Amino acid sequence: MKIISQIFFRNYHLVVIAAGQCLCIFGQTVHSATIEQENNFKNVLEKMESDVLALRDEIERVYQYRCNLSTLNSCGYSNYNDCTSSYPNEACVSEDEFVINCGEGMACKASWDITTSKVSIPEALATEAQGNPTDPEIIESVCYTRLAEPYLVTKFERDTYYWSQYNVSPSWSYFGAHNGMFRQIPATHREQCGSYDHRRRPWFVAASSGPKDLVLVLDISGSMNDYGRLNLMKEAAITVIETLSVADKVAVVTFSDDATVLNDEFVLVRATKENKDRLIAAINKINVNGATNFHAAYTKTFDLLEETFKKESTTGCNVAVLFMTDGQLTTGPGPDQVIELVNSKAEEFQTDFRRKMTIFSFSVGQDADEVVSKSIACSTDGIWVPIEENKGSETDIATAMAAYYNLYALGLGEGGNEDFVAWVEPYLFFNRKKMGTTVSVPVYDRSVSPHLFLGVAAVDVYMDALEQIIGEDAASSPMLERFVELSTARCPKIELSERELDALRFLGGGERATCGVSNSTGYAGIVPEKCPFESDWPSQLWANTEKENKSYLERACCPREGSNEVNDSTEVCTIEDVNEDFAAGIYADNNNGDQDTETPNTNSSSAKSSTMIYVIVGASVGGALLLSCFLALIVKRKNLATVHPEHKQLLRKILYNDIFINCPLPRLVAYLNVIVGASVGGALLLSCFLALIVKRKKNHAKSNKREPLPIRQARSNASTRNNTPTAAIASNQTHLASSNAEEGRATNPHGEVGYESAAELPVAKAVQVSPSAPPINPNYE
């Protein structure tokens, strides 16, 4: 585990070096925090980094079983799709954490499942029936990551205990594969099916490429108007900018006859949300006109980089130039002069500034000229990739743009960066309710050299706890500076042979993207080796498709009170104003904030008072009627001759009315009055009695639910299944410990941070399993 030690002074403290990661937090930006606050903040960050490193270790472990027949055979009909599947143990999320906007000022609680992970695959990659993928590598990723589910389930249970000390709930843990497969726990439903691609998210690119200086060079000549190339280029450029983190510096250059820098200053700027939004707005306003001058574009780019280096407005790491064009060079010096310019400047930057620059050249759109762009890439140790519209589906921009972070990922798996982690700028989570941040780490197959990049493991954390600890707002400048410094790592050192570089080109654009160095399609560490059992790949991955073709509200909303099904959408939206403060009682609860049972807003204090008044009045009237009827019958049966004359006269007036004492009809009416009064009074008393019994039962049921909600749900769900999640992870840990012992390694050091002793961990005793087989959650076989 990475050990971070810090020396504090009154207004500043020293630079901290930890496992190849430079953590520089200056006193000028954190002077408002006390030493105790800083230490507590550091402890929480250490816990988060330890958690994500442990998750990485688990994914790397289960990857070794990806080609096992048992892994593939047990994978079919065993996974849950975030758009079409019903989860086995869905429950309601508290309204202060996740609500769903139903439109017209209405909202509902969302449902999730903390005992199950869910899988997402972009629509462009899930082209088979019911959203199944066709790519064998994606199928393998779904299957081997399923083996990590017991670990994920128990991790969430542990995290619930840890974060309860800050009165916040744990957030999501997940793994995003480089091929587009995404697995997450807790399982939630996706609003727009097939729309999520984690490879476009900052947490993924930050962990897979590290800090970098990046310049986007965009062709805005007249030919870009053809075949929708301009819109395609804008989409690709915006995708790149959106994936950058605060550890990166960025600039945008546009060119036609001449070149222009879109940045406000003639230097690269920090990739904060504010700066990224400004550049995206500028890209959206681009219009095309003029000829295509590559030489002018590269000249302006190199001048910008040189000025940035001189002013030290740089990350100090690798330089990526992403050059997007339709490839039709029409003016200025020709390809040979452009290649000479690129090579000379690359050598100059390496000599004068010790900076390595790589050209990533992209041919954009249908019928784009590939010859010039590819020749420049091949002649400058760069990478060329085509960006095209996929027939019958949306463009897979993320796959095309993956070339540059795949290159840098090769340098983050070894050397001084083995435990490199990345933090991103705090952002509003997708539930649109809370600010949070993400800590992520690259995952590799370390059995080959160079290490094969598999994807990124990540853990989310709400900013509530960090704000409590440090006393700073999530959106404040000091808080932002903390995450900027947390994300500064030793720069990835890229040293590839020509053969390895060509294999990387193949990975990004297929055979047509290679430069003919060699047939490198099977090179270990660059291109994943295929599993030999093609016939054993499952064709149906999903356990069920019960929610296919249902609306988001039907899939994701919790049931109304009294409903038995989670997706009962009949009048499901019960919140009057989605913008109100949900924590203030829109879903009022009778158990001091316990939010397990959804209760309508009418259950307020005034409603409770009215109910009690009704009970008291009803009981009084009913009791009075019964008492009067009882007295009437008693007096009627007694011999009135024994009663004092004055009393007898009074009773006759009360019971029969003296006027009608000898009239048979009024006597009959009197008897009916007695019967009706007794019936009404008895009914009122009985209803009051039943109401009190029901109320006592409700209070008793709520009094038994004092543990944190996710833990109660996990215990309840576990009792109905053959094996509990904790038992499954215990088996997992036993297997891991035995295999580590055989190989002379220490057991995973990352799993117990934040607990004083093993006794505090809510994990069942380990059961013995065969060390020859991977631990698979038995609930899904």
Secondary structure, DSSP 4 states (H G I P E B T S, - for coil): -------B-SS-B--EEETTEEE---HHHHTTS-HHHHHHHHHHHHHHHHHHHHHHHHHHHHHTTTT-HHHHHTTTT-B-BTTTPPPTT-EEPPTTT-EEEEETTEEEEBEEBTT--EEE--GGG--SGGG----HHHHHHHHHHHTTHHHHHHHHHHHHHHHGGGT-----EEEEETTS-EEEESB---SSTT---GGGSHHHHHHHH-SEEEEEEEE-SGGGGGGGHHHHHHHHHHHHHHH--TT-EEEEEEESSSEEE-SSSSS-EE--HHHHHHHHHHHHT----S---HHHHHHHHHHHHHHHHHTT-S-SSEEEEEEEE-S---SSS-HHHHHHHHHHHHHHHHHHT---EEEEEEEESTT---HHHHHHHHHTT-EEEEE-PPTTS---HHHHHHHHHHHHHTTSSSGGGTT--EE---EE-TTSS-EEEEEEEEEEETTSSSPEEEEEEEEEEEHHHHHHHH---TTSHHHHHHHHHHT-BPPP-----HHHHHHHHHHHH-GGG--SS---TT-TTTSPPPPS-GGGS-S--BS--TTTT--HHHHHBPPPTT-S-TT--TT---BS-TTS-GGGTTT--SSTT--SS---TT-SHHHHHHHHHHHHHHHHHHHHHHHHHHHHHHHHHS-GGGS-HHHHHHHHHHHT-GGGTT-HHHHHHHHHHHHHHHHHHHHHHHHHHHHHHHHHHHHHHHHT--S-HHHHHHHHHHHTSSS-HHHHHHHHHHHHHHHHHHTTPPP-TTTTTT-SSGGGS--PPP----TTS----GGG-
